[in-house]
Amino acid sequence: MKELVQFVVGKLANHPDKVVVTESEENGTVFFKLTVCEEDKGKIIGKQGRVIKAVRTLLGAAAARDGKKTFLEIE
């Protein structure tokens, strides 16, 4: 799942080499921290949060196959 977030956000960002995804798991919930370049944050979040919402939806669908829940945070 980490690779999925890295791939999707990397394709959207102007600086894909600065996209960093960290993953941790607690009680069946997988937490992801997404770090991107400052100038890419607006592009990743999108108008009214639509882009990041779509990324979260993809991530949730991938996690549902494994019976897990996910949480994605942007730093």
Biopython code that builds the backbone (N, CA, C, O; Angstrom):
import numpy as np
from Bio.PDB.StructureBuilder import StructureBuilder

atoms = [
    (1, "MET", "N", (0.810, -1.188, 0.000)),
    (1, "MET", "CA", (0.000, 0.000, 0.000)),
    (1, "MET", "C", (0.859, 1.259, 0.000)),
    (1, "MET", "O", (0.494, 2.266, -0.606)),
    (2, "LYS", "N", (1.977, 1.199, 0.667)),
    (2, "LYS", "CA", (2.900, 2.336, 0.683)),
    (2, "LYS", "C", (3.353, 2.671, -0.731)),
    (2, "LYS", "O", (3.469, 3.840, -1.101)),
    (3, "GLU", "N", (3.606, 1.638, -1.508)),
    (3, "GLU", "CA", (4.050, 1.835, -2.887)),
    (3, "GLU", "C", (2.955, 2.480, -3.734)),
    (3, "GLU", "O", (3.248, 3.262, -4.638)),
    (4, "LEU", "N", (1.702, 2.155, -3.444)),
    (4, "LEU", "CA", (0.576, 2.751, -4.167)),
    (4, "LEU", "C", (0.533, 4.262, -3.938)),
    (4, "LEU", "O", (0.397, 5.033, -4.888)),
    (5, "VAL", "N", (0.648, 4.677, -2.691)),
    (5, "VAL", "CA", (0.640, 6.103, -2.372)),
    (5, "VAL", "C", (1.846, 6.787, -3.014)),
    (5, "VAL", "O", (1.716, 7.861, -3.601)),
    (6, "GLN", "N", (3.000, 6.172, -2.903)),
    (6, "GLN", "CA", (4.230, 6.729, -3.480)),
    (6, "GLN", "C", (4.073, 6.904, -4.993)),
    (6, "GLN", "O", (4.470, 7.933, -5.539)),
    (7, "PHE", "N", (3.507, 5.924, -5.661)),
    (7, "PHE", "CA", (3.346, 5.970, -7.114)),
    (7, "PHE", "C", (2.365, 7.067, -7.537)),
    (7, "PHE", "O", (2.674, 7.879, -8.409)),
    (8, "VAL", "N", (1.184, 7.086, -6.917)),
    (8, "VAL", "CA", (0.148, 8.043, -7.319)),
    (8, "VAL", "C", (0.586, 9.473, -7.037)),
    (8, "VAL", "O", (0.480, 10.337, -7.907)),
    (9, "VAL", "N", (1.071, 9.725, -5.844)),
    (9, "VAL", "CA", (1.493, 11.082, -5.490)),
    (9, "VAL", "C", (2.724, 11.485, -6.286)),
    (9, "VAL", "O", (2.861, 12.648, -6.668)),
    (10, "GLY", "N", (3.613, 10.547, -6.537)),
    (10, "GLY", "CA", (4.801, 10.848, -7.340)),
    (10, "GLY", "C", (4.452, 11.281, -8.751)),
    (10, "GLY", "O", (5.121, 12.146, -9.316)),
    (11, "LYS", "N", (3.418, 10.693, -9.323)),
    (11, "LYS", "CA", (2.977, 11.083, -10.668)),
    (11, "LYS", "C", (2.329, 12.465, -10.671)),
    (11, "LYS", "O", (2.385, 13.163, -11.683)),
    (12, "LEU", "N", (1.720, 12.869, -9.569)),
    (12, "LEU", "CA", (1.061, 14.167, -9.486)),
    (12, "LEU", "C", (2.023, 15.309, -9.159)),
    (12, "LEU", "O", (1.795, 16.447, -9.567)),
    (13, "ALA", "N", (3.085, 15.012, -8.432)),
    (13, "ALA", "CA", (3.984, 16.050, -7.932)),
    (13, "ALA", "C", (4.959, 16.539, -9.010)),
    (13, "ALA", "O", (5.343, 15.795, -9.912)),
    (14, "ASN", "N", (5.342, 17.806, -8.888)),
    (14, "ASN", "CA", (6.365, 18.372, -9.767)),
    (14, "ASN", "C", (7.759, 17.888, -9.374)),
    (14, "ASN", "O", (8.659, 17.827, -10.212)),
    (15, "HIS", "N", (7.933, 17.547, -8.105)),
    (15, "HIS", "CA", (9.203, 17.043, -7.586)),
    (15, "HIS", "C", (8.981, 15.641, -6.992)),
    (15, "HIS", "O", (8.922, 15.494, -5.772)),
    (16, "PRO", "N", (8.859, 14.622, -7.840)),
    (16, "PRO", "CA", (8.562, 13.282, -7.314)),
    (16, "PRO", "C", (9.684, 12.696, -6.464)),
    (16, "PRO", "O", (9.444, 11.788, -5.668)),
    (17, "ASP", "N", (10.901, 13.202, -6.622)),
    (17, "ASP", "CA", (12.008, 12.700, -5.810)),
    (17, "ASP", "C", (11.914, 13.146, -4.354)),
    (17, "ASP", "O", (12.595, 12.584, -3.496)),
    (18, "LYS", "N", (11.082, 14.148, -4.061)),
    (18, "LYS", "CA", (10.928, 14.649, -2.698)),
    (18, "LYS", "C", (9.680, 14.108, -2.005)),
    (18, "LYS", "O", (9.333, 14.554, -0.911)),
    (19, "VAL", "N", (9.013, 13.157, -2.633)),
    (19, "VAL", "CA", (7.829, 12.526, -2.032)),
    (19, "VAL", "C", (8.302, 11.404, -1.114)),
    (19, "VAL", "O", (8.977, 10.473, -1.552)),
    (20, "VAL", "N", (7.939, 11.502, 0.167)),
    (20, "VAL", "CA", (8.326, 10.496, 1.156)),
    (20, "VAL", "C", (7.070, 9.999, 1.861)),
    (20, "VAL", "O", (6.259, 10.790, 2.342)),
    (21, "VAL", "N", (6.921, 8.689, 1.916)),
    (21, "VAL", "CA", (5.775, 8.079, 2.583)),
    (21, "VAL", "C", (6.312, 7.179, 3.692)),
    (21, "VAL", "O", (7.121, 6.284, 3.445)),
    (22, "THR", "N", (5.847, 7.430, 4.925)),
    (22, "THR", "CA", (6.214, 6.561, 6.042)),
    (22, "THR", "C", (4.956, 5.828, 6.502)),
    (22, "THR", "O", (3.848, 6.360, 6.436)),
    (23, "GLU", "N", (5.151, 4.618, 6.959)),
    (23, "GLU", "CA", (4.027, 3.738, 7.298)),
    (23, "GLU", "C", (4.222, 3.166, 8.689)),
    (23, "GLU", "O", (5.323, 2.750, 9.049)),
    (24, "SER", "N", (3.140, 3.146, 9.476)),
    (24, "SER", "CA", (3.154, 2.480, 10.772)),
    (24, "SER", "C", (1.784, 1.841, 10.983)),
    (24, "SER", "O", (0.792, 2.273, 10.396)),
    (25, "GLU", "N", (1.738, 0.816, 11.821)),
    (25, "GLU", "CA", (0.486, 0.094, 12.026)),
    (25, "GLU", "C", (0.205, -0.066, 13.510)),
    (25, "GLU", "O", (1.089, -0.416, 14.293)),
    (26, "GLU", "N", (-1.049, 0.199, 13.884)),
    (26, "GLU", "CA", (-1.493, 0.029, 15.262)),
    (26, "GLU", "C", (-2.918, -0.519, 15.262)),
    (26, "GLU", "O", (-3.806, 0.072, 14.646)),
    (27, "ASN", "N", (-3.140, -1.601, 15.923)),
    (27, "ASN", "CA", (-4.475, -2.170, 16.111)),
    (27, "ASN", "C", (-5.255, -2.351, 14.817)),
    (27, "ASN", "O", (-6.448, -2.052, 14.772)),
    (28, "GLY", "N", (-4.617, -2.827, 13.786)),
    (28, "GLY", "CA", (-5.290, -3.083, 12.526)),
    (28, "GLY", "C", (-5.502, -1.864, 11.646)),
    (28, "GLY", "O", (-6.091, -1.972, 10.570)),
    (29, "THR", "N", (-5.029, -0.704, 12.089)),
    (29, "THR", "CA", (-5.118, 0.519, 11.289)),
    (29, "THR", "C", (-3.710, 0.896, 10.831)),
    (29, "THR", "O", (-2.773, 0.945, 11.627)),
    (30, "VAL", "N", (-3.586, 1.157, 9.541)),
    (30, "VAL", "CA", (-2.289, 1.524, 8.969)),
    (30, "VAL", "C", (-2.271, 3.040, 8.800)),
    (30, "VAL", "O", (-3.135, 3.614, 8.137)),
    (31, "PHE", "N", (-1.274, 3.678, 9.409)),
    (31, "PHE", "CA", (-1.117, 5.122, 9.341)),
    (31, "PHE", "C", (-0.019, 5.463, 8.343)),
    (31, "PHE", "O", (1.074, 4.898, 8.386)),
    (32, "PHE", "N", (-0.323, 6.393, 7.445)),
    (32, "PHE", "CA", (0.642, 6.859, 6.455)),
    (32, "PHE", "C", (0.880, 8.344, 6.671)),
    (32, "PHE", "O", (-0.064, 9.113, 6.849)),
    (33, "LYS", "N", (2.152, 8.746, 6.655)),
    (33, "LYS", "CA", (2.511, 10.161, 6.674)),
    (33, "LYS", "C", (3.130, 10.480, 5.335)),
    (33, "LYS", "O", (4.102, 9.850, 4.918)),
    (34, "LEU", "N", (2.567, 11.453, 4.671)),
    (34, "LEU", "CA", (3.015, 11.856, 3.348)),
    (34, "LEU", "C", (3.732, 13.189, 3.462)),
    (34, "LEU", "O", (3.158, 14.168, 3.940)),
    (35, "THR", "N", (4.970, 13.230, 3.030)),
    (35, "THR", "CA", (5.745, 14.458, 3.032)),
    (35, "THR", "C", (6.089, 14.803, 1.594)),
    (35, "THR", "O", (6.673, 13.996, 0.870)),
    (36, "VAL", "N", (5.718, 16.019, 1.188)),
    (36, "VAL", "CA", (5.996, 16.491, -0.164)),
    (36, "VAL", "C", (6.623, 17.876, -0.084)),
    (36, "VAL", "O", (6.610, 18.520, 0.965)),
    (37, "CYS", "N", (7.170, 18.320, -1.204)),
    (37, "CYS", "CA", (7.742, 19.649, -1.324)),
    (37, "CYS", "C", (6.643, 20.688, -1.076)),
    (37, "CYS", "O", (5.491, 20.470, -1.452)),
    (38, "GLU", "N", (6.990, 21.812, -0.449)),
    (38, "GLU", "CA", (6.003, 22.849, -0.133)),
    (38, "GLU", "C", (5.203, 23.288, -1.346)),
    (38, "GLU", "O", (3.990, 23.475, -1.247)),
    (39, "GLU", "N", (5.852, 23.457, -2.484)),
    (39, "GLU", "CA", (5.133, 23.931, -3.662)),
    (39, "GLU", "C", (4.218, 22.867, -4.266)),
    (39, "GLU", "O", (3.357, 23.193, -5.084)),
    (40, "ASP", "N", (4.385, 21.614, -3.882)),
    (40, "ASP", "CA", (3.516, 20.542, -4.373)),
    (40, "ASP", "C", (2.302, 20.297, -3.482)),
    (40, "ASP", "O", (1.363, 19.617, -3.896)),
    (41, "LYS", "N", (2.307, 20.837, -2.272)),
    (41, "LYS", "CA", (1.210, 20.561, -1.333)),
    (41, "LYS", "C", (-0.144, 20.947, -1.903)),
    (41, "LYS", "O", (-1.094, 20.170, -1.815)),
    (42, "GLY", "N", (-0.246, 22.120, -2.480)),
    (42, "GLY", "CA", (-1.519, 22.561, -3.038)),
    (42, "GLY", "C", (-1.999, 21.676, -4.166)),
    (42, "GLY", "O", (-3.194, 21.416, -4.306)),
    (43, "LYS", "N", (-1.059, 21.218, -4.966)),
    (43, "LYS", "CA", (-1.407, 20.345, -6.085)),
    (43, "LYS", "C", (-1.882, 18.979, -5.586)),
    (43, "LYS", "O", (-2.809, 18.396, -6.150)),
    (44, "ILE", "N", (-1.253, 18.477, -4.542)),
    (44, "ILE", "CA", (-1.620, 17.172, -3.990)),
    (44, "ILE", "C", (-2.962, 17.252, -3.263)),
    (44, "ILE", "O", (-3.764, 16.322, -3.343)),
    (45, "ILE", "N", (-3.212, 18.342, -2.562)),
    (45, "ILE", "CA", (-4.482, 18.497, -1.856)),
    (45, "ILE", "C", (-5.608, 18.749, -2.851)),
    (45, "ILE", "O", (-6.687, 18.168, -2.726)),
    (46, "GLY", "N", (-5.369, 19.608, -3.835)),
    (46, "GLY", "CA", (-6.376, 19.880, -4.860)),
    (46, "GLY", "C", (-7.428, 20.861, -4.391)),
    (46, "GLY", "O", (-7.471, 21.240, -3.220)),
    (47, "LYS", "N", (-8.275, 21.268, -5.322)),
    (47, "LYS", "CA", (-9.353, 22.194, -4.980)),
    (47, "LYS", "C", (-10.332, 21.507, -4.056)),
    (47, "LYS", "O", (-10.860, 20.438, -4.362)),
    (48, "GLN", "N", (-10.565, 22.140, -2.918)),
    (48, "GLN", "CA", (-11.465, 21.629, -1.886)),
    (48, "GLN", "C", (-11.100, 20.217, -1.441)),
    (48, "GLN", "O", (-11.964, 19.477, -0.972)),
    (49, "GLY", "N", (-9.826, 19.833, -1.583)),
    (49, "GLY", "CA", (-9.354, 18.540, -1.106)),
    (49, "GLY", "C", (-9.735, 17.359, -1.964)),
    (49, "GLY", "O", (-9.687, 16.218, -1.503)),
    (50, "ARG", "N", (-10.111, 17.608, -3.203)),
    (50, "ARG", "CA", (-10.597, 16.518, -4.048)),
    (50, "ARG", "C", (-9.517, 15.510, -4.408)),
    (50, "ARG", "O", (-9.783, 14.308, -4.444)),
    (51, "VAL", "N", (-8.304, 15.978, -4.675)),
    (51, "VAL", "CA", (-7.244, 15.057, -5.098)),
    (51, "VAL", "C", (-6.832, 14.144, -3.949)),
    (51, "VAL", "O", (-6.738, 12.929, -4.124)),
    (52, "ILE", "N", (-6.588, 14.723, -2.777)),
    (52, "ILE", "CA", (-6.171, 13.900, -1.639)),
    (52, "ILE", "C", (-7.304, 12.973, -1.209)),
    (52, "ILE", "O", (-7.051, 11.869, -0.724)),
    (53, "LYS", "N", (-8.535, 13.405, -1.379)),
    (53, "LYS", "CA", (-9.677, 12.540, -1.065)),
    (53, "LYS", "C", (-9.697, 11.328, -1.992)),
    (53, "LYS", "O", (-10.000, 10.215, -1.561)),
    (54, "ALA", "N", (-9.373, 11.548, -3.265)),
    (54, "ALA", "CA", (-9.323, 10.444, -4.222)),
    (54, "ALA", "C", (-8.186, 9.476, -3.879)),
    (54, "ALA", "O", (-8.350, 8.261, -3.990)),
    (55, "VAL", "N", (-7.038, 10.011, -3.463)),
    (55, "VAL", "CA", (-5.913, 9.162, -3.063)),
    (55, "VAL", "C", (-6.307, 8.339, -1.836)),
    (55, "VAL", "O", (-5.997, 7.151, -1.755)),
    (56, "ARG", "N", (-6.986, 8.970, -0.893)),
    (56, "ARG", "CA", (-7.439, 8.247, 0.307)),
    (56, "ARG", "C", (-8.440, 7.153, -0.050)),
    (56, "ARG", "O", (-8.431, 6.083, 0.558)),
    (57, "THR", "N", (-9.302, 7.413, -1.030)),
    (57, "THR", "CA", (-10.274, 6.413, -1.472)),
    (57, "THR", "C", (-9.569, 5.203, -2.085)),
    (57, "THR", "O", (-9.911, 4.058, -1.788)),
    (58, "LEU", "N", (-8.580, 5.469, -2.943)),
    (58, "LEU", "CA", (-7.791, 4.371, -3.527)),
    (58, "LEU", "C", (-7.095, 3.559, -2.446)),
    (58, "LEU", "O", (-7.084, 2.328, -2.484)),
    (59, "LEU", "N", (-6.520, 4.259, -1.491)),
    (59, "LEU", "CA", (-5.812, 3.593, -0.403)),
    (59, "LEU", "C", (-6.767, 2.759, 0.440)),
    (59, "LEU", "O", (-6.432, 1.646, 0.845)),
    (60, "GLY", "N", (-7.948, 3.290, 0.702)),
    (60, "GLY", "CA", (-8.945, 2.549, 1.473)),
    (60, "GLY", "C", (-9.419, 1.301, 0.761)),
    (60, "GLY", "O", (-9.649, 0.267, 1.388)),
    (61, "ALA", "N", (-9.565, 1.398, -0.555)),
    (61, "ALA", "CA", (-9.989, 0.228, -1.334)),
    (61, "ALA", "C", (-8.913, -0.856, -1.318)),
    (61, "ALA", "O", (-9.224, -2.043, -1.219)),
    (62, "ALA", "N", (-7.652, -0.446, -1.417)),
    (62, "ALA", "CA", (-6.552, -1.416, -1.377)),
    (62, "ALA", "C", (-6.461, -2.068, -0.001)),
    (62, "ALA", "O", (-6.181, -3.262, 0.103)),
    (63, "ALA", "N", (-6.693, -1.297, 1.045)),
    (63, "ALA", "CA", (-6.608, -1.830, 2.404)),
    (63, "ALA", "C", (-7.782, -2.750, 2.723)),
    (63, "ALA", "O", (-7.640, -3.688, 3.508)),
    (64, "ALA", "N", (-8.933, -2.490, 2.122)),
    (64, "ALA", "CA", (-10.120, -3.307, 2.383)),
    (64, "ALA", "C", (-9.897, -4.756, 1.964)),
    (64, "ALA", "O", (-10.444, -5.675, 2.574)),
    (65, "ARG", "N", (-9.090, -4.959, 0.918)),
    (65, "ARG", "CA", (-8.786, -6.336, 0.492)),
    (65, "ARG", "C", (-8.072, -7.107, 1.586)),
    (65, "ARG", "O", (-8.244, -8.318, 1.723)),
    (66, "ASP", "N", (-7.246, -6.375, 2.383)),
    (66, "ASP", "CA", (-6.497, -7.020, 3.465)),
    (66, "ASP", "C", (-7.240, -6.966, 4.799)),
    (66, "ASP", "O", (-6.739, -7.456, 5.811)),
    (67, "GLY", "N", (-8.422, -6.377, 4.803)),
    (67, "GLY", "CA", (-9.197, -6.274, 6.031)),
    (67, "GLY", "C", (-8.635, -5.259, 7.006)),
    (67, "GLY", "O", (-8.756, -5.438, 8.218)),
    (68, "LYS", "N", (-8.025, -4.201, 6.504)),
    (68, "LYS", "CA", (-7.428, -3.175, 7.360)),
    (68, "LYS", "C", (-8.059, -1.821, 7.067)),
    (68, "LYS", "O", (-8.728, -1.636, 6.050)),
    (69, "LYS", "N", (-7.837, -0.896, 7.961)),
    (69, "LYS", "CA", (-8.263, 0.484, 7.776)),
    (69, "LYS", "C", (-7.028, 1.346, 7.612)),
    (69, "LYS", "O", (-5.949, 0.987, 8.083)),
    (70, "THR", "N", (-7.179, 2.480, 6.945)),
    (70, "THR", "CA", (-6.024, 3.348, 6.707)),
    (70, "THR", "C", (-6.325, 4.777, 7.111)),
    (70, "THR", "O", (-7.480, 5.197, 7.191)),
    (71, "PHE", "N", (-5.258, 5.509, 7.363)),
    (71, "PHE", "CA", (-5.322, 6.924, 7.686)),
    (71, "PHE", "C", (-4.136, 7.587, 6.992)),
    (71, "PHE", "O", (-2.991, 7.186, 7.201)),
    (72, "LEU", "N", (-4.403, 8.594, 6.171)),
    (72, "LEU", "CA", (-3.360, 9.285, 5.418)),
    (72, "LEU", "C", (-3.287, 10.731, 5.855)),
    (72, "LEU", "O", (-4.286, 11.449, 5.812)),
    (73, "GLU", "N", (-2.104, 11.164, 6.278)),
    (73, "GLU", "CA", (-1.882, 12.521, 6.751)),
    (73, "GLU", "C", (-0.800, 13.178, 5.910)),
    (73, "GLU", "O", (0.196, 12.541, 5.565)),
    (74, "ILE", "N", (-0.991, 14.449, 5.578)),
    (74, "ILE", "CA", (0.009, 15.191, 4.820)),
    (74, "ILE", "C", (0.764, 16.101, 5.766)),
    (74, "ILE", "O", (0.165, 16.813, 6.572)),
    (75, "GLU", "N", (2.076, 16.074, 5.662)),
    (75, "GLU", "CA", (2.915, 16.963, 6.463)),
    (75, "GLU", "C", (3.513, 18.031, 5.599)),
    (75, "GLU", "O", (4.254, 18.881, 6.093)),
]
sb = StructureBuilder()
sb.init_structure("model")
sb.init_model(0)
sb.init_chain("A")
sb.init_seg("    ")
for serial, (resi, resn, name, xyz) in enumerate(atoms, 1):
    if name == "N":
        sb.init_residue(resn, " ", resi, " ")
    sb.init_atom(name, np.array(xyz, "f"), 0.0, 1.0, " ", f" {name:<3s}", serial, name[0])
structure = sb.get_structure()
